[in-house]
Amino acid sequence: MNKKALIAGVAVIAVITAGGAGYWHLHQPATPAAVAASNDAAAPLLAGLQDVLANYRKIIVLLADEDKLAPAERQRATTVGQALFHAKLSKEADLTAQLASVVGTAGTARFHTLESVLDYVESGDGLFDADRLAFREVLVSLQETLRQDGSLPAIKLHKRIGEDLDALMEIEREYDKEISQIFNRYDTRAIVLKREKWGDYVAHLNKLYSRERVLKDFGVITPYTVEELPKDDSNGEIFGKQLPPKTIALTFDDGPHAQYTEEIEAILKQYNVPATFFEVGRNIGTLDAQGKPTLGKNVAIIRKLLADGYAVGNHSYSHAQLSKLTGTSLKAEISDTDTLLKAVDIHRAPIFRFPYGARNAEGMGLLAEAQLRSIMWNIDSLDWADPVPNSIADRVLRSVDKEGHGIMLFHDIHQRTVKALPLILDRLVADGYQFAAWDGTGFSAGKELATQARQTVTTGYANSWAVVIGINDYAQWPKLQYAVNDAQSVRQTLIERYGFAPERVTLLKDGEATRNRILSTFHDQFGHDSLQKDDRVFVFFAGHGATRRLSSGRDVGYIIPADAGTTNLATDAIAMTEIQNIAESLSAKHVFFVMDACYSGLGLARGANGGFLRENAKRIGRQMLTAGGADQMVADGGPNGHSIFTWTLLQGLNGKGDLNGDGMITATELAAYIAPAVAGVSAQTPAFGSLPGSEGGEFVFELPANKEFISADTSQLNGDAISLNSKLDAAAPAVTQTAPGKTVVEAVKVHDLQGNEQTLKTATIVTLSARQLAQRANDRGLQLYREKQYAEAEAQFTEALKLRPDFALAANNLGFVYYKQQKFQEAARWFENAIKADPSRAVAYLNLGDAYHQAGDQQRAQKAWRTYLELAPTGPAAEQVRKQLG
């Protein structure tokens, strides 16, 4: 069907654009509700008229100013307009059949029903003249049906419809004329015309609908243009053509080799040129069933490369042709080698080279999720095929003459490469070429070789440790209700969300949390050289805190262990000076204390704002966030058995603390979220700052991507939790998105650990790709869905799909937001989109079946359910689906 045929269904557009449409009214407008109330039999007919009108209006919204749309937008509007036009025809056919059925019934009540329908068409409240043109085909069919009824009421209705159709024809023919006088002789129930401009009508429709909404309801979202997306898209591949003239980046694949890698490094050192090595995982080591790495003998070669300043990247685990792999096998090829390289040194470069250069969209997506960047080449030595060193050198140099710059591909597993390399370097050095090194974000020349490998943008943590303490059952202090539950939930979040190894998270609760046990935990857990310099330590305490003033007038804060007395805190409790000593004695890079207790009395350094991760990895960080100051009580009235402070902490760690949307939550950013939020809903004033010995480093949480496909099993918060979160969000810093990937976070005033006011500013520490931004938008949408904020969740899933149109996860989740609001047809369209993007997702078929079932399309519902059972025969909903299928 072409566009001309489509618009023929609403010919008024073409006829009226020169002059305008009119608003048709009577002195006493009839609303659908009022008409239906007067005649129950008319209600379904009026609902049908409104459906026809809605589709008609949406077509106009889509096409009224199509000449202003870009070609791609025009095509999307036309496609959806076609769907709306066919839906309008279908609804008109249904309505015509219903009206014929009414005409065919016995008795006079049928005429009252038909009069009610005409009353709405002629005098419906809020109807414009152009709106009534939507009903023309229905009126024509009704008039033809009444022609077969010879009764006097039918004849009168036939005449009345004829007058209405005459009015419609006159409007189409000469709408600009003032023609109301022509109809003065008509019955007052007939349509009376009043001229209004077409622009006024379209403006009215735009208040009811938007083009974006109409398109989205039909499963279409207009993606961002290339110009609107973040300019620095780290998801992009690097081929070498971006390098300056006469600049070469040397790369070597397939190692490490027990002999030739070291020989190649010796040559590179001789010429003082940098290089990048892409290693095959099976040459590094193995992983057991639990994913624990065991390193092999070649690891010494990699460590030497790193120590000497060379970049080391990922070349898959088995050197398979990854373009032919999908699912878990493809993911393992990437992630297993990354795990091994991180086990060698956390500073491995976040780069990947596909074996044979063979990649698919799924593989590129997995790289984005792992924050790895694909490195290709534009100068191929073909040293894997050519056995003659002179021939290799000649080929490479001829390619260099042609290309002028680029990334050069070699393999450090061949002796012929060892022999060819000096021939190539002699010529390049003589010709004045410079050599580029990996600098953390790309290849650049002029860098010091010794610092090259340390420029990786990463959180930079080798191991993550935690001590989590919660005390309800005090021996001599008032008992608490929520502290143990707080501690257990924090432990669970660290392990399940942030990947802390369970054996490195120590939980002490109630009687376990004595003074001696707490202090010995730090000594035993972190002594004996168990901590590495690139580790991080998170400490959480939920329990009583106290403040005592010394004779000197200085306040000293204490945390209260389970066995502490109330009179001699100096010996029974743990002074903050001891906490400071512990913090300074730990050899970990970053340590973060979060104390859900209130006290004051800390001799502390100023807090530092977040910075770039590369610089942050160089600085020691010792930071603390407390629930409140002296003489303040911890508010225990939070949802799900949590204190207000810990509930807010958990919300922050679950994503709300990522104020700037960069996927990283620094301690400063977390404090900027928690402090004003808690202060806004309680009498507590949380404090934040750095402990002595801190060098400005920031403890960083890297948010993992949430992969949950929303379904009926997805949990949502209870009313108390939703209510509190709403208040917390209102008190948290204002965040404004100025462009995709660019946000402005309001600076907030927070107490430092000495009780003085400080201003915290949140800086963006990494630039995310469009794909990563889409994931963050999806994750925010999931948070909002759990809080039953459906409009806000829809906006975030929409943002994710504008950033990444093929995002199956966001498409499914948007569909379920529609489903939750009982918009089942719209939901089905988005579930179909999710399946088109990822046909392997069983839950999308389950959701699709449920949507079609609710929409009354049982044939499609059963087809979708059967596919779900094929993909997930033992899935959580399998038994229920079998019952539905009978």
Secondary structure, DSSP 8 states (H G I E B T S, - for coil): --HHHHHHTTTHHHHHTTT--B----SS-B-HHHHHHH-GGGHHHHHHHHHHHHHHHHHHHHHTTGGGS-HHHHHHHHHHHHHHHHHHHHHHHHHHHHHHHHHTSSSSHHHHHHHHHHHHHHHBTT--HHHHGGGHHHHHHHHHHHHT--SHHHHHHHHHHHHHHHHHHHHHHHTTS--GGGGTTS-TTS----B--HHHHHHHHHHH--HHHHHHHTT------TTTS-SS-TTS-B-STTS-TTEEEEEEEEE--TTHHHHHHHHHHHHT---EEEE-GGGTEEE-TT--EEE-TTHHHHHHHHHTT-EEEE--SS---GGG--HHHHHHHHHHHHHHHHHH-TT--SEE--GGG---HHHHHHHHHTT-EEB--SEE--TTT---HHHHHHHHHHHHHHHSSEEEEEETT-HHHHHHHHHHHHHHHHTT-EEEEE-SSSEEES--HHHHTT---S---S-EEEEEEE----SSS---SSHHHHHHHHHHHHHHTT---GGGEEEEEGGG--HHHHHHHHHHHHTTTTS-TT-EEEEEEES-EEEEE-TTS-EEEEE--TT--SS-HHHHSEEHHHHHHHHHH--SSEEEEEEEEE------B-------HHHHTTS-EEEEEEEE-TT-------GGG--HHHHHHHHIIIIIT-TTSSSEEEHHHHHHHHHHHHHHHSS---EEEE-TT--S---EEE---------TT-----HHHHHHHHHHHHHS--EEEEETTEEEE--EEEE-TTS-EEEE-----S---HHHHHHHHHHHHHHHHHTT-HHHHHHHHHHHHHH-TT-HHHHHHHHHHHHHTT-HHHHHHHHHHHHHH-TT-HHHHHHHHHHHHHHT-HHHHHHHHHHHHHH-TTSTTHHHHHHHH-
